[in-house]
């Protein structure tokens, strides 16, 4: 019993030390990823799938890292205002309309964008709510 307690304390101390070594930007990214995942599961997963695989002909996958990277400044507009234009993803055209999520705040859009662009094989880094606010000014 005593060994279990000692091992528990030892491994707990290691976990605390690892967390203490994270930078502020890593902690912020982790928060964005966690909150973004919750938003994704509630708002996006139904159409885009648990693993970003999409929904047949209806909703495109979120696994095309090139599309996401080249359209990163448009993603906030797509999420906030929806999409009603054909999109070419993985060489396939998707023409179904994506609904708007007008009730999402800039921070919500930033967090779900960070989750999407850093999941499903994507690694695009941070995207702040300030960037969302700026990108939303450019929506057509």
N, C-alpha and C positions, 0 to 999 in steps of 0.2 A: 504494500500500500504506500509506504514511504517513497519507494522508487517511482511510482506513478505520479505522486505529487511533485517530486523533484523534476521528473521529465516534463510534466505539464508546465511547471514554472520556467524551465529552461526553454522550451519551444515557444512559450508565450513571450518570453523576453526577446527571442529571435524575431518573432513576428512584429513586435513593437519596434525593434531596431530597424527592420526592413522598412516599415511604414515611416519611421522618422527620417529615413534617407531619401524619401521622395521629395522632389522639388515642388514648389508651389504650382508650377505649370503642369506637372504630372498629376497632382491632386485635382486641379481644375479640370483637366482632361477626363479624369476618372469620374468626376461628378457629372460632367456633360454626357459621358457615355452611359452612365447609370440612368440618369433622368431621360436621356434620349431613347434608351431601350424601352422604358415605361411608356413613353409617348408613342413610339413605333408600335408596340404591342397593342395599344389601345386604338390607334388611328390608322395605321398603315398595314399591319400584318395581315389583315383580312384579305386584302387584294394582292399585296406584294409577297406574301408568304413568310413563314417563320424564319427561313434562311435566305430571304431576298430572292427566291426563285421565280417570283411572278405567278400569274394565274392564267395559264394558257394564252389565248389570243386577247384576253381582256386587259391584263395589267402586266407591264414589262418587268423583267427581273431588275434587281438593283445590284447586279454582279458585274456590270460592264464598267470597269474602273476607268477606261478611257472616256466613255460618255460622261460619267460623273465628274471627272477631272476637267474636261473641256467645257462643261456646263455648270460648274460650281457656282458661278455668280448668278445663274438663273434658278438654282434650286429653291431659294427662298421664295421667289415669285411663283414657281410651280406649286409649292406647298401652300402658300397663303391664298393664291388666286385660282388654283387648279390649272388644268391643261386641257385645251380643246384643239390640239393640232397633232398631226401624225409625228411619231418619234421613231427613229431608227436606232435600235439597240441590238447588239450582237448580230447585226445583219438582217434583222427582222423588223418590219414596220408594225407599230402599234397605233391604232386609230381611236381607241375608246377614250372617252372623256374622263379625266381625273377630277374628282370633286375638290372644291376649295375648302380650306380650313381657316376661314376668316377669324375665328375665335382664338387662334393660337397667337401668343405674344412673341416678340422677337427672340426672347430667351428660349422659348419652347422650340421655335423653328431652328435656332442655332443648335440646340441640344440634339434634336432628332436628325439634323443634317450631319452633325459630328458622328452620331451613332451609325447612320447609313454609310457615310463615306469612310468609316473605319471598321466596318464589319463586312461580312460576305466576301472576303478576299480583297477588300479595299483598304488602303492605308494612306489617307490624305491629310491627316493632322487636324489641327484645331480650326474652328470656324466660330468666331465670337458673335454675340448679339449685336455688337457695333457694326460688324461686317454685314449682318442680316439687314439692319436698318439702312445701311448704305445701299445694299443690293436692291432692296425693295423700292428705292427711289427710281430705279431704272426699269421697273416693270412696264410692259406695254399694255 
